[in-house]
Amino acid sequence: MIPRVNQKLLTQNMLYFEFDKEDAWGKRVFKAATKVSNVRISDDVIFVYSECSTPFIPLKKYSQVIINSTVYDVSNVISVMTPFSNKVWSYELELTNPRQIKSGGF
């Protein structure tokens, strides 16, 4: 049995931009942002839990996330499955390439 996650520990949010495709020049194209609430961020890993994080959506490698005005690339997604079933219990997103969002004009 997998232990329950204490919701009080999941106080952070992220904006998730799902990788869609590469354009003709090899630049990544993303779908519209989805705000995912109740996640846990530790160093360069984000933990997203099926029973607590909303919305709990499939997460993909090569996507991007924004946390506290910093953009990260998702370099790997680890699916943690529940025992004796084929359901995802959580995702672990490994992050790379942090960069600050530029504010202001052009």
TAPE-V925699 format. One record per backbone hydrogen bond with DSSP energy under -0.5 kcal/mol. NH is the residue of the N-H (numbers start at 0). CO is the residue of the C=O. E is the energy in kcal/mol with one decimal. If there is no record, write none. Layout:
nh;co;e
NH;CO;E
NH;CO;E
This chain:
nh;co;e
6;4;-0.7
8;5;-2.0
9;6;-1.4
10;8;-1.1
11;38;-1.6
13;35;-2.2
14;65;-2.0
15;13;-0.6
15;33;-2.9
16;63;-3.3
17;15;-0.6
19;28;-3.1
20;28;-1.4
22;26;-2.7
25;22;-2.0
28;20;-3.2
30;17;-2.7
33;15;-2.1
35;13;-2.9
35;33;-0.6
36;34;-0.6
36;53;-3.2
38;11;-2.5
39;46;-2.1
41;44;-2.8
44;41;-1.7
45;92;-2.0
46;39;-3.3
47;45;-0.5
47;90;-2.4
49;88;-2.7
51;48;-0.8
52;48;-2.4
53;36;-1.5
56;54;-1.0
61;73;-2.5
62;59;-1.1
63;16;-2.2
64;71;-2.0
65;14;-2.0
66;69;-2.5
69;66;-1.3
70;98;-3.1
71;64;-2.7
72;95;-2.7
73;62;-2.7
74;72;-0.8
74;93;-2.4
75;93;-1.1
77;91;-2.6
78;76;-0.6
79;77;-0.6
79;89;-3.0
80;78;-0.6
81;86;-2.6
84;81;-1.3
88;79;-3.4
89;79;-1.7
90;47;-2.5
91;77;-2.2
92;45;-2.7
92;90;-0.5
93;75;-2.7
93;91;-0.6
94;43;-2.9
94;92;-0.5
95;72;-2.3
98;70;-1.8
100;68;-2.4
